[in-house]
Amino acid sequence: MGQGCGRLIFNGKQRSSIMEVIQVEGARKPIFSWCPDIEPQALDQMKAIAKLPFVVHSSLMPDAHMGMSMCIGGVVATKNVVVPNFVGSDCGCGMLACKTSLKADQLNDEEVRNRIFNSVERGIPMGFNHNTQNRINELKRMYSQRVNYIFEKSKVEKTIFGLANMDEAEKMIYSALATLGQGNHFCEIQECKEDGSIWIMIHSGSRNIGAKLCDRFNDLAAKMNALWFSVNTNDIPFLPTNSQEGQDYLAWMEFALRFAYLNRFGMLDEIKKDLEHIFPTISFEKEINIHHNYAAQENHFGDNVWVHRKGATEAREKTIGIIPGSMGTASYITKGLGNEKSLSSCSHGSGRKMSRTAFNNQFNNEESITEIKESMKGITHTKFGKNTSRKGKDTGMMDFSEAPQAYKDIEDVMRNQSDLVTPIVRLVPRINWKDTGEE
């Protein structure tokens, strides 16, 4: 890949595995955990999952924290069933990284960084924003063949989620294509301190398509389970993979994955265009583009199983992965080690310390705000905005829920998975774009 950065040793400390084997009464296998500080609610979620009759293996990555039905940072193998909530509503969420020919000193001028920041912010809709009709027309011109390929390859009908016709389906696709979304999704310009190279990194998924997919098939699975199955699944609906409903879910999941892949690629194209305008001779290496919310049929322990990764990255031997930090901390390009106990998986990021609401309530004080601003010094980034309730009301607080202090220490997370991946490139942020609340 030509990264130019070698293997890293974390702060001079020897790397060693911290895997813990957690015995669960009533489960066919224990839980294999790389998360030493797992919150009790997240562990309870995985213990309940480990007892399910169709679950054959479960693991916790070092960034694990509580999610819906299954914790984020969980990896679960099932036999003959797929579970929509084990993939989650952000189906297809993942990472893209691309090395450029730029060097760090070309971004030392604050005016240059601001030009880049403003160009990308104008070009890529973020948060709840979607594409204008003018941008939709341009995206159709650029990507219509790829969008048609997504439909054809995924073997789904072109009218989706009850939409009346192809025009409505296309509107939903193109209004979301090459847009960032909210929460922990980001675009970033990063620097490798070892060789001064500049990289582009993007974290995003299938946008609202994944949420619609999860809700629709989770509800369908609940109705099927109530009708046909007497086994207690702890209110975790599942779909047999040999059923029509299971096959439909898998087809739509593949659709969401392909859309998410193209979504990240479309944003990369936008950032490339903006950089080329400022640096006409710039060149780009082949991008890395991966998912970390999905299910796939894989062979583990001599058996074909459905591996669900909900906020986890594939880490087969020599597989190249991307593990981001927060908006103010390092990210890593990694090489997998193929550890079977983790189902050849690793973390998808650094992982939250606490919920967004809890963090905002705890850190909206003068001392904490000063600490947050100090940690972002030297990084050109989206300003923190006002915090709003789910109904859109101003809470009277600032939204700092994406601040670095809201996340676990990425260096600890990487140490804790030293037997899952080898870090090969360490990248630090220079410019960051993210939806950080209403301004």
C-alpha positions in Angstrom: 0.0 0.0 0.0 3.0 2.3 0.3 2.0 3.7 3.7 5.6 4.6 4.7 4.9 3.9 8.4 6.1 0.8 10.1 4.9 -1.2 13.1 4.3 0.7 16.2 5.2 0.2 19.9 2.7 1.9 22.2 4.6 4.4 24.4 7.5 1.9 24.8 5.2 -0.6 26.5 5.3 -4.2 25.7 2.1 -5.3 24.0 0.3 -8.3 25.5 -3.1 -9.9 25.2 -5.7 -9.1 27.9 -8.4 -11.6 26.7 -10.7 -12.7 29.4 -12.9 -15.8 29.2 -16.3 -15.1 30.8 -18.3 -18.2 31.7 -22.1 -17.9 31.2 -24.4 -20.5 32.8 -26.7 -22.0 30.1 -24.4 -21.0 27.2 -22.7 -23.6 25.0 -19.6 -21.5 25.0 -18.1 -18.7 27.2 -17.8 -15.1 26.0 -14.3 -14.2 24.8 -13.6 -10.6 25.9 -10.9 -8.1 25.0 -12.7 -5.3 26.9 -11.4 -5.0 30.5 -13.7 -2.1 31.4 -17.0 -3.4 29.9 -20.0 -1.6 31.4 -22.4 -4.0 33.3 -25.3 -3.3 30.9 -23.3 -4.2 27.8 -22.0 -7.4 29.5 -25.6 -8.3 30.4 -26.6 -7.9 26.8 -23.9 -10.3 25.6 -24.6 -12.8 28.4 -28.2 -13.0 27.3 -27.1 -13.4 23.7 -24.6 -16.2 24.6 -27.5 -18.3 26.0 -29.6 -18.2 22.8 -30.0 -21.6 21.2 -28.8 -20.5 17.8 -25.7 -18.7 19.0 -22.5 -20.7 18.7 -19.8 -18.2 19.6 -19.6 -14.6 21.0 -16.8 -12.1 21.6 -16.4 -8.6 22.9 -14.0 -6.2 21.3 -12.0 -3.6 23.4 -14.3 -0.7 22.4 -17.5 -2.5 23.4 -20.4 -0.5 25.0 -24.1 -0.8 25.3 -26.3 -0.8 22.2 -29.8 -1.8 21.1 -30.3 -5.6 21.9 -26.6 -6.2 21.3 -23.7 -4.1 22.4 -21.6 -2.1 20.0 -18.3 -3.9 19.7 -19.9 -7.3 19.8 -19.3 -10.2 17.5 -21.7 -13.1 17.4 -21.7 -16.3 15.3 -25.1 -18.0 14.7 -26.2 -21.2 13.1 -28.8 -21.0 10.3 -30.3 -17.7 11.4 -29.6 -14.0 10.9 -30.6 -11.4 13.5 -31.3 -7.8 12.2 -30.6 -6.2 15.5 -27.1 -7.9 15.7 -26.3 -5.9 12.5 -28.2 -2.8 13.7 -29.7 0.3 12.2 -26.4 1.6 10.9 -26.0 -1.4 8.5 -23.0 -0.9 6.2 -21.4 1.7 8.5 -17.7 1.6 7.9 -14.4 3.3 7.1 -12.5 4.6 4.1 -8.9 5.7 4.1 -6.8 7.1 1.2 -3.2 8.2 1.2 -2.3 11.3 -0.8 0.9 12.7 -2.2 0.7 15.7 0.1 3.1 16.3 2.9 2.4 17.7 6.3 4.1 21.0 5.8 1.7 21.8 2.9 -1.0 22.1 5.5 0.9 24.3 8.0 -0.7 27.5 6.7 -4.0 28.1 8.6 -5.5 29.9 5.6 -4.9 26.8 3.5 -6.6 24.5 6.1 -9.5 26.9 6.3 -9.9 26.8 2.5 -10.0 23.0 2.5 -12.4 23.0 5.5 -14.8 25.5 3.9 -14.8 23.7 0.5 -15.6 20.3 1.9 -18.2 21.7 4.3 -20.0 23.3 1.3 -19.7 20.2 -0.8 -20.8 17.4 1.5 -24.2 17.5 3.3 -23.7 16.6 7.0 -26.1 15.7 9.8 -29.7 15.5 8.7 -29.0 17.4 5.5 -29.5 15.8 2.2 -28.6 16.6 -1.4 -30.1 19.5 -3.3 -31.7 18.7 -6.7 -28.6 20.2 -8.5 -26.3 17.8 -6.6 -28.7 14.9 -7.2 -28.5 15.6 -11.0 -24.7 15.7 -10.8 -24.6 12.5 -8.8 -26.8 10.7 -11.3 -24.4 11.8 -14.1 -21.4 10.4 -12.2 -22.8 7.3 -10.5 -26.0 6.1 -12.3 -24.2 2.9 -13.6 -22.9 2.1 -10.1 -26.4 2.6 -8.6 -27.9 0.3 -11.2 -25.2 -2.2 -10.5 -26.1 -2.1 -6.8 -29.8 -3.0 -7.6 -28.8 -5.7 -10.0 -26.1 -7.3 -7.9 -28.2 -7.3 -4.7 -31.1 -8.9 -6.6 -33.8 -6.7 -5.0 -36.7 -4.9 -6.7 -36.2 -1.3 -7.7 -39.3 -0.3 -5.7 -38.2 -0.5 -2.0 -39.8 -0.2 1.4 -43.3 0.2 -0.1 -42.3 3.1 -2.4 -44.7 3.4 -5.3 -42.3 3.5 -8.2 -38.7 3.8 -9.4 -38.8 7.6 -9.3 -39.4 7.5 -5.5 -36.8 4.8 -5.0 -34.2 6.9 -6.9 -35.0 10.0 -5.0 -34.3 8.2 -1.7 -31.0 6.8 -3.0 -29.7 9.9 -4.6 -30.8 12.3 -1.8 -28.6 10.4 0.6 -25.6 9.4 -1.7 -22.3 11.0 -0.8 -23.6 12.5 2.4 -22.0 12.1 5.9 -24.8 11.7 8.4 -24.5 12.5 12.1 -23.3 11.1 15.4 -19.8 9.7 15.3 -19.5 9.8 11.5 -16.8 12.1 10.2 -14.5 13.1 7.4 -10.9 13.9 8.3 -7.6 15.0 6.8 -4.8 13.2 8.8 -1.1 13.1 9.1 1.3 10.2 9.6 4.0 11.7 11.9 6.5 9.1 10.9 6.8 10.1 7.2 4.7 13.3 7.1 2.2 11.8 4.6 -1.3 13.2 4.4 -4.3 10.9 4.4 -8.1 11.2 3.9 -10.3 9.2 6.2 -14.1 8.9 6.1 -16.5 7.2 8.6 -20.1 6.8 7.3 -22.7 4.2 6.3 -25.9 3.6 4.5 -27.7 6.6 6.0 -31.4 6.2 6.6 -31.6 3.1 4.3 -30.0 1.0 7.0 -32.4 2.2 9.7 -35.4 1.5 7.5 -34.0 -2.0 6.7 -33.4 -2.9 10.4 -36.8 -1.6 11.6 -38.7 -3.4 8.8 -37.1 -6.8 9.2 -36.8 -6.7 13.0 -40.6 -6.2 13.1 -41.1 -8.9 10.6 -38.9 -11.3 12.5 -40.8 -10.6 15.8 -44.1 -11.5 14.1 -42.6 -14.7 12.6 -41.1 -15.7 15.9 -44.4 -15.2 17.8 -46.3 -17.2 15.2 -43.8 -20.1 14.7 -41.4 -20.4 17.5 -42.0 -21.2 21.2 -38.3 -20.8 22.2 -37.5 -17.9 24.5 -35.1 -15.6 22.6 -35.1 -12.8 25.2 -37.0 -10.5 22.8 -34.3 -10.8 20.2 -36.2 -11.5 16.9 -34.4 -13.7 14.4 -34.9 -14.9 10.8 -34.1 -18.4 9.6 -31.7 -18.0 6.7 -33.5 -20.7 4.7 -36.8 -18.8 4.9 -38.0 -16.3 2.2 -37.9 -13.5 4.9 -34.3 -14.4 5.8 -33.2 -14.4 2.2 -35.0 -11.0 1.7 -33.2 -9.5 4.6 -29.8 -10.8 3.4 -30.4 -9.4 -0.1 -31.4 -6.0 1.4 -28.4 -6.0 3.7 -26.1 -6.5 0.7 -27.9 -3.6 -1.0 -27.2 -1.4 2.1 -23.6 -2.5 2.2 -23.0 -1.7 -1.4 -24.8 1.7 -1.0 -22.6 2.5 2.0 -19.5 1.5 0.1 -20.5 3.9 -2.7 -21.6 6.6 -0.2 -18.1 6.7 1.2 -16.5 6.6 -2.2 -18.7 9.5 -3.3 -17.5 11.7 -0.4 -13.9 10.8 -1.2 -14.4 12.0 -4.8 -15.8 15.3 -3.4 -12.8 15.8 -1.1 -10.4 14.8 -3.9 -11.9 17.5 -6.1 -11.5 20.1 -3.5 -7.9 19.2 -2.8 -7.1 19.2 -6.5 -8.4 22.7 -6.8 -5.9 23.8 -4.1 -3.1 21.4 -5.0 -3.3 20.8 -8.8 -0.4 18.2 -8.9 -1.8 16.1 -6.0 -2.1 12.3 -6.5 -3.9 9.6 -4.6 -3.2 6.0 -3.8 -5.9 3.2 -4.0 -8.4 3.6 -1.1 -9.2 1.2 1.6 -13.0 0.8 2.0 -14.4 -1.5 4.6 -17.6 -2.2 6.7 -17.9 -2.7 10.4 -21.7 -3.3 10.8 -22.8 -6.3 8.8 -23.4 -10.1 8.8 -21.5 -12.6 6.6 -21.4 -16.4 6.2 -17.9 -17.6 7.2 -16.2 -20.8 8.2 -15.0 -21.0 11.8 -14.1 -24.0 13.9 -14.9 -26.2 10.9 -18.4 -25.0 10.5 -20.3 -22.5 8.3 -21.8 -19.8 10.5 -23.3 -16.4 10.2 -20.9 -13.9 11.8 -22.6 -10.7 12.9 -20.2 -7.7 13.5 -21.9 -4.8 15.2 -19.3 -2.2 15.4 -16.4 -4.6 14.8 -13.8 -4.9 11.9 -12.8 -8.0 10.1 -9.2 -9.0 11.1 -8.4 -12.1 9.2 -4.7 -12.8 8.8 -3.1 -10.0 6.8 -6.5 -8.3 6.2 -6.0 -4.5 6.1 -8.4 -2.6 8.5 -9.1 0.9 9.8 -9.6 1.7 13.4 -10.5 5.4 14.1 -10.1 7.3 17.3 -12.2 10.4 18.2 -12.2 13.7 16.4 -9.1 14.8 18.4 -7.1 11.6 18.7 -5.2 9.1 16.5 -6.5 6.6 14.1 -4.9 3.4 12.9 -4.4 1.4 9.7 -4.0 -2.2 10.8 -3.2 -5.7 9.6 -5.3 -8.6 11.0 -3.8 -11.5 12.9 -6.7 -14.0 12.3 -7.5 -14.8 16.0 -10.2 -17.4 15.9 -11.5 -16.6 19.4 -12.5 -13.2 18.2 -13.9 -14.7 15.0 -11.1 -12.9 13.2 -12.4 -9.5 14.3 -11.1 -6.4 16.1 -12.5 -3.1 17.3 -14.1 -0.6 15.0 -12.9 2.4 16.9 -12.1 3.6 20.4 -15.7 3.3 21.8 -17.7 5.6 23.9 -17.2 6.0 27.7 -20.8 7.0 28.3 -24.0 8.0 26.6 -24.3 11.3 24.7 -26.8 12.6 27.2 -24.7 11.6 30.3 -21.6 13.2 28.8 -23.3 16.5 28.0 -24.8 16.7 31.4 -21.5 16.0 33.1 -19.1 18.0 30.9 -21.1 21.3 30.4 -19.1 23.3 32.9 -16.4 25.8 32.5 -13.5 23.5 33.5 -14.5 20.7 31.2 -15.2 23.0 28.3 -11.7 24.5 28.6 -10.2 21.0 28.7 -12.2 20.0 25.5 -11.1 23.1 23.6 -7.5 22.6 24.7 -7.5 19.0 23.4 -8.7 20.2 20.0 -6.0 22.9 19.7 -4.2 22.8 16.3 -7.0 20.9 14.6 -9.3 22.7 12.2 -12.7 21.3 13.0 -16.4 21.9 13.0 -17.5 24.1 15.9 -19.4 22.5 18.7 -23.1 23.6 18.5 -26.1 23.7 20.7 -27.5 20.5 22.3 -31.1 19.7 21.3 -33.6 17.1 22.6 -34.9 14.3 20.4 -37.9 16.6 19.7 -35.6 19.4 18.5 -35.8 21.6 21.6 -32.8 23.6 22.8 -31.7 22.1 26.1 -29.7 25.2 27.0 -26.4 23.3 26.9 -23.7 22.9 24.3 -23.3 19.5 22.5 -19.9 18.1 23.4 -20.9 14.5 22.9 -18.3 13.9 20.2 -15.4 15.5 22.1 -12.3 13.3 22.6 -13.1 13.0 26.3 -16.4 11.1 25.5 -14.3 8.2 24.1 -12.0 5.6 25.5 -8.3 6.1 25.1 -7.5 4.8 21.6 -4.0 3.8 22.7 -5.4 1.6 25.5 -7.9 0.1 23.0 -5.0 -0.8 20.6 -2.9 -2.3 23.4 -5.9 -4.4 24.5 -6.2 -6.0 21.0 -2.5 -6.7 20.3 -3.3 -10.3 19.6 -6.0 -9.3 17.1 -4.2 -6.8 14.9 -0.8 -5.3 14.2 -0.9 -1.4 13.7 1.0 -0.4 10.6 0.1 3.3 10.3 -0.7 5.8 13.0 -2.6 8.9 11.8 -3.4 12.1 13.7 -6.1 14.6 12.7 -5.3 18.0 11.0 -8.8 18.8 9.7 -12.1 17.3 10.9 -15.7 17.5 9.7 -18.5 16.3 11.8 -22.1 17.1 12.7 -21.6 18.5 16.2 -25.1 20.0 17.0 -27.1 23.0 15.9 -25.1 26.2 15.6 
